[in-house]
Amino acid sequence: MNNSFYFSFAYTVTIRYATVMLLPLVSCFLFLANVRIIAWSTSITAYRIFLKLKLTSAKAFKRRRKRSRSKPRSRSKPRSRSKPRSRPR
């Protein structure tokens, strides 16, 4: 009877210590997993935004280039030298 009592006492103590030791570990693991998931989702959204911005800037750049290409440069007539250039005062 005495032996079984000690066994049960040791068992409960070990379980208690195990839970006390494991709780912080489990919580830490969960916290890290959460952080990792959050970081992953934010990185994905940031990458999507970056891609969107890149696409829009590329489109604008293409548009600019197209405009400049489609409009042939009109060779402006050389200024008459008799007319003096208007200088800002």
N, C-alpha and C positions, 0 to 999 in steps of 0.2 A: 504494500500500500504506500509506504513511504517513497519507494523508488518511483512508482508511477506518478506520484505527486510532483516529485522533482522533475521528472521527464516532461510532464504537462507544463510546469512552470517555465522550464527552459524553452519549450516549444513556443509558448506565448511570448516570451521575452524576445526570442529570435524573430518571430513574426513581426512583433512591434518594431524592433530595430530595423528589420528588413524594410518595412513600410516607411519608417522614418527616413531611411537612407535612400530608398527608391523614389519617394515622392519628389524631392528636389530634382533628381535626375530626370524623371518623367516630365516634370513641369518644364525643366530646361530644354529637353528634347522637343516638347510640344511648341515651346516659345520659338526655338530655332527654326522648326519646320514652318511655323506661321510666318516668321520673318522672311524665310526663304521664298515662300509662296507669294507674299506681298511684294518682295523685291522682284520676283520673276514677272508677276503681272504688271508691275509699274514699268519694268524694263521693256516689256512687250508693247505697252501703250506708248512709251516714249519713242520706241523704234518706229511704231506706226505713224506717230505724229511727224517724226523726222522724215520718213519716207514721203508722207503727204506734202510736207514743206518742200522737199527736194523736187518732187514731181511738179508742184506749182511753179517753183523757181525755174525749172527746166522748161516748162511750157512757156513761161514769160520770156525766157531767153530765146527760145525758138521763134516765138512771135516777133520779138525784136529783130532777130536775124532775118526772118522772112520779110518783114517790112522794109528793112534796109536793102535787101537783095532785090525785091520786086520793084522798088522805086529806083530807076536808073539815075545816076548822079547827073543832074543838069549842069552842064559847064556854064558857069556864070560868065557873063561878058566882062572882060577886064575893065576896071573903073577908068573912067576918063580922067586924065591927069590934070585937066584944067580945073575940075571940081576939087577943092580941098576937103579932106576928111573932117567930119564934124568931131571935134574933141570934147569930151565931157569936162565942164569947168568946175 
